[in-house]
Amino acid sequence: MVKTHEENPTPLLAQDFEILFRTRFKPLVIYALRFVKDLETAKGLVQDVFITLWEKRSDLGGSRSEAAAYLTTSVRNRCLNH
């Protein structure tokens, strides 16, 4: 049986993760500040989401756009649950 992309996604590569971190960390912290109103809390929540992304990178597709969407949604949810 042939596995589809959805069943066997290409994991996010370290270089793609680094690019995402460099380009998305600050905007995500600013986004998180809309919800939590504290800079250190916002940074911590965003950092936790990046850690989770790295740990679950094999479950997501290898594209940065998919990972960026995951980050935005996860930051919002993490803030709302904080």
Order of alpha helices (4+ residues) and beta strands (2+ residues): alpha-alpha-alpha
